[in-house]
Amino acid sequence: MSQDTVSLRRDTFKNLHRQHNLWRWAFSSLLAVLFMVFVCFFWFQWVKLGNDSMAPTFHKGDLVLVDRLYKYYAHIERTDMVAFYRPGTDQLLIKRVVAIAGETVGGQSGAIWIDEKYRLEEEEYGAVHLTDFDTLTVPDGCVFVLSDDRQYLEDSREEGIGCVFLDDIVGVVHIRLLPSFTLYR
């Protein structure tokens, strides 16, 4: 083999190697972009809070991430913060689960009673301003939710909202992005 043939083969392999690396880089970048689109637009929903109903946990203007897939891979439990739409509107509410299906819940003398034996004190989660409400049993497939700041009645105590169906829950909040990054759970 002549020197020209060897150098021509070497140049051909170098070009093929460059092209292969370029295609691998482009494919990897495309996969990374598709994954980020999935995470940012399908898995999580970015929500900026419009009021202080979840104070002191969240405040007006906080930016949180709602995990929209959580309800498909885990059970929603007491103390989870869930996002759902106010019935008949496009207003997204974020509230804390206080009671789950089959439990009885009632508010008396500044405390929440669950099954008449478990007492959720007003101080837990910084909750304040609890007004009494009648005892009720949470139906199957539903949860009973309350604001952390109990003076806001945009929760299960309000007749227009009531117990929230699990199918109506958009997702669960575990991350506050702004003003400071915080993980909950």
N, C-alpha and C positions, 0 to 999 in steps of 0.2 A: 504494500500500500504506500502510496506516495504521501508526502507531507501535506500536500494540498487537500487530499481526501480526508486525512485525519483531522485537520483543522476545520474543514467544512462540516464533518460529523459533530465535532465538539461544539461548534457554533449552533448547529441545528438543535442539539440537546439542550444547550443553554437557553435558547429561545423557547423551546417546549417547556422547560422547567419554569421559566419566568411566566409564561402563559398559564401553566398549571397553578402556580402560586397566586397569580392574579385572580383566577377563577375561584380558588379556595378562599381567598380573602373576601371577595365579593359575596360568595355564598354565605360565609360566616357572618358578614355584616348584615346581609338580608335577614338571616335567622335572628340575629340580635335585635334588629329593628322590629320584626314581627312579634317577638317575645315582649318587647317593651310596649308595643301597641296593645297587645293582649292584656298585659298587667295594668297599664294606665287607663284603658278605656273599657275593658270588659270585666276584669277581676275586681278592680277597685273603682269607687266613685268618689271624686273630690267634692267635699261639701264645706261651704263657708257658713258658719252659724249666724242666724239672724236675731237671736235673743239670748238672754241669760237664763233660760229655763233649766239648764243643766249645771248652773253655778253651784259650787265652786270647781267642779270637775272641768267644765268647759265654760267659756265666756263668749259674748257676742263678738263676732269677727274671727274666732279661732277657725283654722282650717284643719279638717279631719278627713281621714280616709275610711270609707265604708267598704268592708269586705263583703262583696256581693255573692261570693261562692261559699261562705262559711256555713250557711244553713244546709248546704248539700253534703258537707263532709263532717259536720259536728252538730250536736244538739244545742239548742238555745236554752240557757239555764238562767236561774235567778242571778242577778247582778250584772248580766250582760247588758250592754248599751246597744239598743237596736234602732234602726232607721226604718221608717215606714211613711207612706203618704197619708195625710189627713183625708178621710173619706170624702169623695166628691171634689177634691181639689188636687193641685199639683204641688202643694206645700209639703216639703219633706220635714218630718219631725224626728228628733233623736231623743229617746227616753230610755230609762233603766227598767229592766224586767224585775218585778217584785214578786210575782207569783206565777206559777205555771199551771197547766191543765190539771183539773181535779182538786186543786187547793182552794180553801175558802180564805178570803182576804177582807179585812175591814180596818178602818181607821178610827181610833178612839183615844181621847186624852193625849194627843201629841205622839202617838205610837201607832205603828202598823202591826196588826195581829194576823198571822198566817196559821190557819188550822187551829186557831184559838190557843196555841201553845208557843209558837215562835214569835218573839217580839222584835221587830225591827225598830230600833230607837231612832229618834229624830236626828241625832248627831251623826249617824252613819252616813257616809258620803257627803257630809256637810249639809244635809237636808234641813230645811227650816220651813216654818209656816204651815205645818200640816193641819188641815181642817178635817173634822170628822167626816166619815163617809160610811154608808151602809155596807154591811157584810154581804158578800156575794161569792158564789162558787164559779171559778174560772172554767168555762166549757172546754171540752176536748178540742184539740187543735188550735188553742188560743193561749195568749199570755196576758197578764195584767201588768201595765207599765205606768210608771210615775216619773215626773220631773224630779231632779235632785233638789231644785228649789221649788218646794211644794206649793208656793203661792201661784205658780203658773198652772192653770187647769187644762192645758192642752195635753191631756193624758187620759187614761182609762176611767177617771172619775167623771169626765165630760160625757154627756149622753150621746153626743154626735160621734164620739170615738169609741168608747167602751173597750171591751177586751179586743185585742188585736189578733187576727188570724195569722198563724205561722206562714201561710201562703202569701200574705200581704206584706210581710217583712222583706224589705229590700236587702238588708245586710246587717252586719254587726260592726261596731266601731271599736277598734283596738289601737289605733294610732292617731295621735294629734301631731300634725306637722308644724303648724305655726300657732302661737308665737315661739314655742319651744317644742322640740321633738320629744314626745312622750309615748311610751308603750303602756297599754292597759291590759291586764290579765295576768 
